[in-house]
Amino acid sequence: MAIDPTIQFILTALHKQGVKSFEHMSIAEARAVIDTFPTLQNPPQDVKSVEELALNGVPLRVYTPANANGSAILYTHGGGWVGGHLGVCDEPVRSIANETGAVVVATSYSLAPEARFPTQVNQVFAALEWLIANAARLGIDPARIALVGDSAGGQLMSITAIRARDAGISLAAQVLIYPVIDRRCNGASKTECGEGYLITRNAVDWFWDHYLAAPEDIEHAYASPLNTKDLSGLAPALILTAQYDPARDEAIEYCNALAAAGTSATHLALPGLIHGAFWMSGAVPRASEVLAGLGDFLRERLAA
């Protein structure tokens, strides 16, 4: 399918403005670009309440929708591990809460390269433990918790799901939105979509290289879920991929690996879209397909 025309318009405008690809930016420049995503989003939806918290200095934000049904979602954001924060993803998180009826606990994490792997992995898992420990106060059923993450957040949630299983924590579902899975992957999408689609092949590698403390870290079980010897018994997974994304094929590879291990894994392809589309709800109408897809999947698995 041809690229979505609204996305093509955005990409053409960026090219004319001479906007650099991320791998040619400083960390400060990359963070500034990531911080502009709310300008591409719809006005934030109303929810019943928003509670601002922190866990060992890491910001948490609890979104309770008016239609809260006793389920919960732990969400963490993308941004290549180097950028992003709870303000950038406020609009999509509110939409997830209203779409699913779940209380959504959004967690951030310390950014790279000031903090490197495995800091972020440990912080997100600590947020899951906090959510479970505070289930009664939040009015949620600890047996009805799902994980959601996009991009780098998808990688963090894939590892969180594995660590939850290993810790005896039962999860209802995991949703990985165009996750970056493995620095070593070299699928066809790295070539087909390596240039011209906001996130380039070299940009993906640039983000990884700022996140990992050393090149050999990619072999660690908490760096890529593909390092995990046993992928059975994990929470049912929905993995969404954008057609024009250099990281597309590694996400599909992981989905296939889950299925081969006996874990329920559903792949939802998003034709015509690019990496980052979920954060462009106001500029790209078809970004709503991400919300609809995860909503259908999670409402069934989070039902009482």
Buried (B, 14 or more C-beta within 10 A) or exposed (E): EEBBEBBBEBBEEBEEEEBEBBBEBEBEBBBEBBBEBBEBBBEBBEBEEBEEEEBEEBBBBBBBBEEBBBBBBBBBBBBBBBBBBBBBBBBBBBBBBBBBBBBBBBBBBBBBEEBBBBBBBBBBBBBBBBBBEBBEEBEBBBEBBBBBBBBBBBBBBBBBBBBBBEEEBEBBBBBBBBBBBBBEBEBEBBEBBBEEBBBBBBBBBBBBBBBBBEEEBBEBBBBBBBBBEEBEEBBBBBBBBBBBBBBBBBBBBBBEBBBEBEBEBBBBBBBBBBBBBBBBBBBBEBBBBBBEBBBEBBBEBBEE
